[in-house]
Amino acid sequence: MSKKIAVTTPQSEVSPRPFAYRNRLLHCDEADLTALAAEHGTPLYVYSAQQISHRFQLFEAAFATRPHTICYAVKANSSLAILRLLGKQGAGFDIVSGGELKRVRKAHKPALKKVVFSGVGKQLWEIDAALEADILLFNVESEAELHLLAARAKALGKTARFALRVNPDVFAETHPYISTGLSEHKFGIGIKAARSIYRSAKKSKWLDPAGVSVHIGSQIRKVDPFAAALTRVTSLIADLRHDGHNIRYVDAGGGLGIDYGATAFDPAKQVAKYAAAITKGLGTEPANLLLEPGRFIVAQAGALLTRILYIKKNGTKTFVITDAGINDLIRPALYHAHHEIIPIKQPAGKSTFTADVVGPVCESGDFFARDRILPPVKPNDLILLLDAGAYGMSQTSNYNSRPRPAEVLIDNATTRLIRRRETMRDLLAPELL
Ligand SMILES: *Cc1c(COP(=O)(O)O)cnc(C)c1O
């Protein structure tokens, strides 16, 4: 049996998305997607700058009553123009590599002092680059990493502000690949072991134990786990203060989920609920709050525009074959993620058919939807995969020697190409014969 998913338009009462029909043609804010496809080709990532800013400002407003910095998680979408857009509004950044540090430097250099550096496998050159940049905080994920950080800080004559990323052993219901807060996961340091590690760090004058950090996973829809994690972290901070550490930062990580479905979803309400849970977990804790949202800021601002190449039948099944593939958007294959799919021309009637929407890549996992109920579409039509702004472009690859898509950023009436389509020359450039 095929799962019944209503044919949807993004025009819910509280639309969380910047895409809507005008004169029966889909637009992103003011921009006509048909014209964008004609100008820039497909597959094409399309983003609304207004929507990204709006989401960021929702976070700002929700935490306005306490000292805080919103460190956008670069890995969700690392395009320079998007980093600059957020940086100019005062965002800090959560990075997970030396490459992402370079991106922040290039996009908005003043934001370097608001960078937090997460990740379980930081290399020496990455630690050095972050020390030289004088970032705000290293989120340290093991004792061995802390030793290397101390050694490099000493070698460079710098003081390294750090937080241990603790693993609070809190279960957050999400896809297993993006759940991180249980002791079975590779992330963080068991919260019980943390106190003694902070104590030993005091022996190095190159280390400044400045905070405690936690990140329990991604696409988390219920807010209670955030409160539970913060309660545990706050209690640890009390112990650390008792031990004489000057803890100034509490980093609550990212992970707030969105609704990828067709139902109305009010982002402002969701952020308010999230802020209430964080506040509850923190109690009277006065430390500067750091937040690392990624998906919530950019996912629904972006979509992947693709053209239908062929429609074919195999037995009873119908396949809609698009010019975008798994290399352009891997989320359905990697996380069994659902993306709403809508046609660029508003359907006139109510007739539908059921099909798998698949890409051209030679993998059975190369699909965007299975047994999806779609309005009538035909080859050469354009369709839009919604909510692809996060973990879309940033997870693209060149698999099957496919150049990566182009990206456009729409800001009111202006449309800007923020990344040109790759060429085969780009792909072949590093290779030697
Ligand atoms: C991926 C990640 C984030 C962002 O998660 P979202 O679900 O996109 O908000 C934040 N912090 C850390 C440490 C991460 O690994």
The ligand as an ORCA input file, in Angstrom:
! r2SCAN-3c Opt
* xyz 0 1
  C      25.270     19.581     13.514
  C      25.508     20.316     14.768
  C      24.720     21.425     15.115
  C      23.539     21.870     14.291
  O      22.480     20.982     14.378
  P      21.054     21.363     13.751
  O      20.244     20.161     13.960
  O      21.291     21.659     12.315
  O      20.547     22.546     14.499
  C      25.048     22.133     16.251
  N      26.090     21.760     17.038
  C      26.860     20.685     16.753
  C      27.980     20.339     17.657
  C      26.592     19.925     15.623
  O      27.338     18.849     15.349
*
